[in-house]
Amino acid sequence: MLLVVVDQWPLWVYERDRALFTGGFARLAREGAFVRAELPYANTFTAVGHAAIGTGAPPNVHGVLGNQWYRRGERKELPAEYDPAAPMLALGGGEVEETGSSRMLRVEGMAEALRRATGGRAHSIAIGLKARAAVFVAGQHPDLAVWYEPAAGGMSTSVAYAKVAPPWLAELARAKPASRFFSESWQPRDAALLARQTGIPDDSPGEGGQGGMTPAFPHAVGDAKMFLHTPFADEVVMDAAFAALDALELGADDVPDLLAVSFNAHDYAGHVWGPDSWEVLDLTLRLDALLGKLFDELDRRLGRDGWAIVLTSDHGGTPIVERSKIPGARRIPPAEIAKAAGGDVFVSSGNVYLTRVPQDLGAMASAIAQVPGVAAVGPTAPLIDHCAEQDASLFKAICLAIVPGESGELYVVPQRGSLISEYTSGTHHDSPFDDNRLVPLFVMAPGLAPQTATASLLQVAPTVAALLGIPPPARATERPLFGLR
């Protein structure tokens, strides 16, 4: 069972580009079932989406509210995957400062359901460029979670998953290091196609400026940070997927295995150049070809009836404000919200945390509501207490995004087209509107006829479980797609 997540792939961009695909995406469109999938919650971030995909539960249940958020105990903002008890393994020996685990995930996911159903005989492997993708996408305790960290020597893991790095992972770092791409230059494969399809110049206003990346092609990779924004990062993730297939002989017996792979370069590029840019389209076309090769290899190894796939995205993306069609679209600096609130607050992942109490939340919310670009702001406590009473509206989405004990005293939502970000260029995906909440989803499996549907992203985990022939994760809230059982 293959689960693939393409980080930051809005439905609106897929629909623009779908006729261009000739590889894996084209095969999914031709042979698989297609779903217009909606994220039912408001905090449309990578860690949150991967946790929802892996568990079938919304954030108010699974516990992950952002890519990072303010931790009251430590009095600072920390990454979702932060776990001081889980340092990463350096492939050359020793330890690195970076850490990573699913510690903040409150409920089980597909890995736990699979282990329980097979008596521990199945494999469950999660691979991603980002730690916050790999540690959440398969649940709390996959057999192994692997992600990229240059200080660790490449694609590695943490002590939460292994005491020593598996030999195949160490060999991968030796034989195919990411550093082989650091002297490369990313050139577009077909500049005329990119110009025609996007309808914008390569160096459109608002692009570039992050991570040392320039607005227009070519892009020198340069170092480990710049590498993350390029299609070469997808190749490193795919190398790890093939290495896992080989080393663990996934799918080789009658016990179902789960391989979850997250391609996160798509998101890094989207933040810098926009999801509808030349760069993201070129990267997506290259990923289409990579996936086609993966699917062909699975056919060769296992036969066309020997594997199944669910492919989707964790969230969409807001168009760059300089080319937004929405009047008043803007980037709202968190400091502007904090100033409106009167100071002594921390703004993080759509939440406003009080750093001293008590304060007048009503007055604070009223002041923040006057900030241009803010759509909604209010206390979180009433929504926690009355979540079941909310209808299918913005406030229902906000309610599902509030994590008791972790969320701030106030929620704040930007208007559609705007974003809350320190970025002075590029874009983000923090508003609970269709640009960010609608994503493509494909299911291709033996015996499943091509068809279309509209559904929730929370149906991914139950669908994967049904294809594996096991019960869904315990806190999954939706049914499998297409009547699968």
DODO-16530 format. One record per residue (C-alpha): residue number from 0; x, y, z. Coordinates in steps of 0.25 Angstrom, whole numbers, plus 5000, padded with zeros to 4 digits. Layout:
N
   nr     X     Y     Z
  NUM     X     Y     Z
...
END
This chain:
485
   nr     X     Y     Z
    0  5000  5000  5000
    1  5006  5013  4995
    2  5002  5026  5001
    3  5008  5039  4994
    4  5006  5053  4999
    5  5010  5065  4990
    6  5012  5076  5000
    7  5005  5089  4996
    8  4997  5084  4983
    9  4984  5093  4982
   10  4972  5087  4974
   11  4972  5100  4967
   12  4986  5098  4962
   13  4984  5083  4958
   14  4972  5087  4950
   15  4980  5097  4942
   16  4991  5087  4939
   17  4985  5073  4938
   18  4985  5073  4923
   19  5001  5074  4923
   20  5004  5061  4931
   21  5009  5049  4924
   22  5015  5041  4936
   23  5009  5036  4949
   24  4999  5047  4951
   25  4994  5044  4937
   26  4992  5029  4940
   27  4985  5032  4953
   28  4975  5041  4945
   29  4973  5031  4934
   30  4972  5018  4943
   31  4969  5023  4957
   32  4957  5030  4964
   33  4958  5045  4966
   34  4953  5052  4978
   35  4952  5067  4981
   36  4956  5066  4995
   37  4953  5077  5006
   38  4961  5080  5018
   39  4949  5081  5028
   40  4958  5089  5038
   41  4964  5103  5038
   42  4979  5102  5041
   43  4984  5097  5027
   44  4998  5094  5030
   45  5008  5083  5027
   46  5009  5076  5040
   47  4994  5077  5043
   48  4990  5071  5029
   49  5000  5060  5030
   50  4994  5056  5044
   51  4980  5057  5039
   52  4984  5048  5027
   53  4991  5038  5036
   54  4980  5037  5047
   55  4967  5041  5040
   56  4964  5051  5051
   57  4963  5066  5051
   58  4973  5074  5059
   59  4964  5076  5071
   60  4966  5061  5073
   61  4979  5058  5068
   62  4986  5069  5075
   63  4995  5075  5065
   64  4991  5090  5062
   65  5002  5096  5054
   66  5016  5094  5048
   67  5021  5101  5061
   68  5013  5107  5072
   69  5016  5114  5085
   70  5018  5104  5097
   71  5014  5110  5110
   72  5023  5101  5118
   73  5036  5105  5110
   74  5031  5120  5108
   75  5035  5119  5093
   76  5031  5114  5080
   77  5035  5100  5076
   78  5034  5091  5064
   79  5022  5081  5064
   80  5032  5070  5063
   81  5041  5075  5075
   82  5044  5064  5085
   83  5057  5066  5093
   84  5057  5051  5096
   85  5058  5048  5081
   86  5071  5053  5076
   87  5074  5050  5061
   88  5084  5040  5058
   89  5097  5044  5050
   90  5100  5034  5040
   91  5114  5036  5042
   92  5113  5034  5057
   93  5110  5043  5069
   94  5098  5052  5071
   95  5092  5064  5064
   96  5084  5075  5071
   97  5072  5073  5063
   98  5061  5065  5069
   99  5048  5058  5064
  100  5037  5049  5067
  101  5021  5048  5067
  102  5021  5052  5082
  103  5010  5062  5080
  104  5001  5053  5073
  105  4990  5049  5083
  106  4983  5037  5075
  107  4988  5025  5067
  108  4989  5025  5052
  109  4990  5015  5041
  110  5003  5009  5046
  111  4997  5005  5059
  112  4984  4999  5052
  113  4993  4991  5043
  114  5002  4986  5054
  115  4990  4981  5062
  116  4983  4975  5050
  117  4995  4967  5046
  118  5001  4963  5059
  119  5013  4972  5056
  120  5017  4964  5043
  121  5015  4976  5034
  122  5024  4987  5031
  123  5020  5002  5032
  124  5030  5012  5027
  125  5029  5027  5026
  126  5038  5036  5017
  127  5039  5051  5015
  128  5048  5062  5012
  129  5042  5069  5025
  130  5042  5063  5039
  131  5028  5069  5041
  132  5023  5061  5029
  133  5030  5048  5032
  134  5027  5047  5047
  135  5012  5049  5046
  136  5008  5043  5032
  137  5007  5028  5037
  138  5003  5030  5051
  139  5010  5030  5065
  140  5019  5018  5063
  141  5023  5014  5049
  142  5034  5004  5049
  143  5042  5015  5043
  144  5041  5029  5040
  145  5052  5035  5031
  146  5054  5050  5027
  147  5065  5059  5022
  148  5075  5067  5031
  149  5088  5071  5026
  150  5095  5071  5040
  151  5091  5057  5041
  152  5097  5053  5028
  153  5085  5053  5019
  154  5072  5044  5020
  155  5073  5039  5034
  156  5064  5036  5046
  157  5063  5039  5061
  158  5065  5030  5073
  159  5049  5030  5074
  160  5050  5020  5063
  161  5063  5013  5063
  162  5075  5013  5073
  163  5085  5012  5061
  164  5082  5015  5047
  165  5078  5003  5038
  166  5090  4999  5029
  167  5082  5002  5017
  168  5080  5016  5021
  169  5095  5018  5024
  170  5098  5012  5010
  171  5088  5021  5004
  172  5095  5033  5010
  173  5109  5028  5005
  174  5104  5024  4991
  175  5094  5035  4988
  176  5097  5047  4996
  177  5089  5060  4995
  178  5102  5068  4993
  179  5103  5062  4979
  180  5093  5073  4975
  181  5099  5085  4982
  182  5107  5089  4970
  183  5096  5088  4961
  184  5088  5098  4954
  185  5073  5097  4953
  186  5069  5100  4938
  187  5055  5099  4933
  188  5052  5088  4924
  189  5043  5095  4915
  190  5042  5110  4917
  191  5032  5113  4906
  192  5023  5103  4912
  193  5024  5109  4926
  194  5021  5123  4920
  195  5009  5118  4912
  196  5003  5110  4923
  197  5005  5120  4935
  198  5002  5133  4927
  199  5012  5140  4936
  200  5026  5145  4934
  201  5037  5136  4941
  202  5041  5148  4950
  203  5027  5152  4954
  204  5026  5162  4965
  205  5026  5156  4979
  206  5035  5144  4976
  207  5048  5140  4981
  208  5055  5146  4993
  209  5054  5134  5003
  210  5065  5123  5005
  211  5075  5131  4996
  212  5066  5128  4984
  213  5065  5138  4972
  214  5052  5141  4965
  215  5055  5135  4952
  216  5062  5123  4946
  217  5073  5118  4946
  218  5074  5115  4961
  219  5088  5111  4967
  220  5086  5100  4977
  221  5098  5105  4985
  222  5096  5098  4999
  223  5087  5089  5007
  224  5077  5100  5010
  225  5075  5104  4995
  226  5074  5090  4991
  227  5061  5088  4999
  228  5054  5097  4989
  229  5058  5089  4976
  230  5053  5076  4969
  231  5066  5070  4973
  232  5061  5069  4987
  233  5049  5060  4981
  234  5060  5051  4975
  235  5066  5049  4989
  236  5053  5045  4995
  237  5050  5036  4983
  238  5064  5029  4985
  239  5060  5026  5000
  240  5047  5020  4995
  241  5054  5011  4986
  242  5064  5007  4996
  243  5053  5004  5006
  244  5046  4995  4996
  245  5059  4988  4993
  246  5064  4986  5007
  247  5050  4982  5014
  248  5044  4975  5002
  249  5032  4982  5003
  250  5020  4975  4997
  251  5027  4963  4995
  252  5018  4954  5003
  253  5003  4952  5006
  254  5004  4962  5018
  255  5001  4976  5014
  256  5012  4987  5016
  257  5010  5002  5016
  258  5020  5011  5010
  259  5016  5026  5012
  260  5025  5036  5004
  261  5023  5051  5005
  262  5029  5060  4994
  263  5032  5074  5001
  264  5040  5081  4991
  265  5027  5085  4985
  266  5024  5093  4998
  267  5037  5100  4999
  268  5036  5104  4984
  269  5022  5109  4986
  270  5026  5118  4998
  271  5037  5125  4990
  272  5030  5126  4976
  273  5016  5123  4978
  274  5008  5110  4975
  275  5004  5115  4961
  276  5019  5119  4957
  277  5028  5114  4946
  278  5037  5108  4957
  279  5026  5100  4963
  280  5020  5095  4950
  281  5034  5091  4945
  282  5036  5083  4959
  283  5022  5077  4957
  284  5025  5072  4943
  285  5038  5066  4948
  286  5031  5059  4960
  287  5020  5054  4950
  288  5032  5047  4942
  289  5038  5041  4955
  290  5025  5035  4960
  291  5023  5029  4946
  292  5036  5022  4948
  293  5032  5017  4962
  294  5019  5012  4957
  295  5025  5004  4946
  296  5035  4998  4956
  297  5024  4994  4965
  298  5017  4987  4953
  299  5030  4980  4950
  300  5032  4975  4964
  301  5018  4972  4969
  302  5009  4972  4957
  303  4999  4982  4954
  304  4989  4975  4964
  305  5000  4975  4975
  306  4999  4989  4980
  307  4990  5001  4982
  308  4992  5015  4984
  309  4985  5027  4990
  310  4991  5041  4986
  311  4987  5054  4991
  312  4992  5067  4997
  313  4993  5072  5012
  314  4988  5086  5008
  315  4987  5096  4996
  316  4993  5110  4995
  317  4989  5125  4995
  318  4993  5132  4982
  319  5004  5142  4983
  320  4998  5155  4988
  321  5004  5163  4976
  322  4996  5155  4966
  323  4984  5153  4975
  324  4970  5156  4969
  325  4965  5159  4983
  326  4964  5174  4986
  327  4972  5177  4999
  328  4980  5164  4999
  329  4992  5166  5008
  330  5003  5160  5016
  331  5000  5163  5031
  332  5012  5163  5040
  333  5010  5155  5053
  334  5016  5167  5060
  335  5005  5176  5054
  336  4995  5167  5061
  337  5003  5167  5074
  338  5003  5182  5074
  339  4988  5183  5072
  340  4986  5174  5083
  341  4994  5183  5092
  342  5007  5174  5093
  343  5010  5163  5103
  344  5005  5153  5093
  345  5011  5143  5084
  346  5005  5141  5070
  347  5007  5127  5065
  348  5000  5118  5055
  349  4987  5125  5055
  350  4987  5126  5070
  351  4989  5138  5080
  352  4995  5134  5093
  353  4995  5142  5105
  354  5009  5144  5111
  355  5003  5150  5124
  356  4989  5149  5130
  357  4978  5153  5132
  358  4975  5162  5120
  359  4962  5166  5114
  360  4960  5156  5102
  361  4948  5163  5097
  362  4955  5177  5096
  363  4968  5170  5090
  364  4959  5163  5079
  365  4952  5176  5076
  366  4966  5182  5074
  367  4971  5171  5065
  368  4959  5171  5057
  369  4963  5185  5052
  370  4976  5180  5046
  371  4974  5181  5030
  372  4973  5167  5025
  373  4967  5160  5037
  374  4955  5152  5035
  375  4951  5147  5048
  376  4957  5147  5062
  377  4951  5142  5076
  378  4953  5134  5088
  379  4956  5119  5086
  380  4949  5115  5099
  381  4935  5116  5095
  382  4937  5108  5082
  383  4944  5097  5090
  384  4932  5096  5099
  385  4922  5097  5088
  386  4928  5090  5076
  387  4917  5081  5073
  388  4907  5092  5072
  389  4915  5099  5060
  390  4910  5097  5046
  391  4918  5095  5034
  392  4923  5109  5033
  393  4936  5116  5036
  394  4934  5115  5051
  395  4932  5100  5050
  396  4946  5099  5043
  397  4952  5108  5053
  398  4946  5099  5064
  399  4952  5086  5058
  400  4966  5093  5058
  401  4966  5097  5073
  402  4974  5087  5081
  403  4970  5088  5096
  404  4982  5091  5105
  405  4991  5095  5093
  406  4983  5106  5085
  407  4984  5121  5089
  408  4974  5129  5096
  409  4970  5135  5083
  410  4969  5130  5069
  411  4971  5139  5057
  412  4968  5136  5043
  413  4973  5145  5031
  414  4963  5148  5019
  415  4964  5140  5007
  416  4976  5145  4999
  417  4983  5150  5011
  418  4993  5143  5020
  419  4999  5144  5034
  420  5014  5144  5031
  421  5027  5150  5033
  422  5030  5147  5019
  423  5032  5160  5011
  424  5031  5152  4998
  425  5026  5138  4994
  426  5013  5133  5000
  427  5007  5124  5011
  428  4995  5115  5013
  429  4989  5119  5026
  430  4974  5123  5023
  431  4963  5113  5023
  432  4957  5116  5009
  433  4956  5108  4997
  434  4970  5112  4992
  435  4976  5105  5003
  436  4965  5095  5007
  437  4963  5088  4994
  438  4973  5078  4989
  439  4973  5067  4978
  440  4972  5052  4983
  441  4974  5040  4975
  442  4971  5025  4978
  443  4976  5014  4969
  444  4975  5000  4973
  445  4972  4986  4967
  446  4957  4985  4964
  447  4954  5000  4967
  448  4947  5006  4954
  449  4951  5021  4950
  450  4940  5030  4956
  451  4939  5044  4963
  452  4935  5049  4976
  453  4935  5060  4986
  454  4940  5056  5000
  455  4948  5060  5013
  456  4963  5058  5014
  457  4959  5051  5027
  458  4955  5039  5018
  459  4969  5036  5014
  460  4973  5028  5026
  461  4960  5019  5026
  462  4962  5017  5011
  463  4976  5013  5013
  464  4972  5003  5024
  465  4961  4998  5015
  466  4971  4995  5004
  467  4980  4988  5014
  468  4969  4980  5019
  469  4969  4985  5033
  470  4960  4993  5042
  471  4963  5008  5042
  472  4970  5015  5053
  473  4962  5016  5066
  474  4959  5031  5065
  475  4957  5032  5050
  476  4944  5040  5048
  477  4939  5037  5034
  478  4936  5025  5025
  479  4945  5020  5014
  480  4943  5025  5000
  481  4935  5018  4989
  482  4929  5008  4998
  483  4942  5001  5001
  484  4942  4991  5013
END
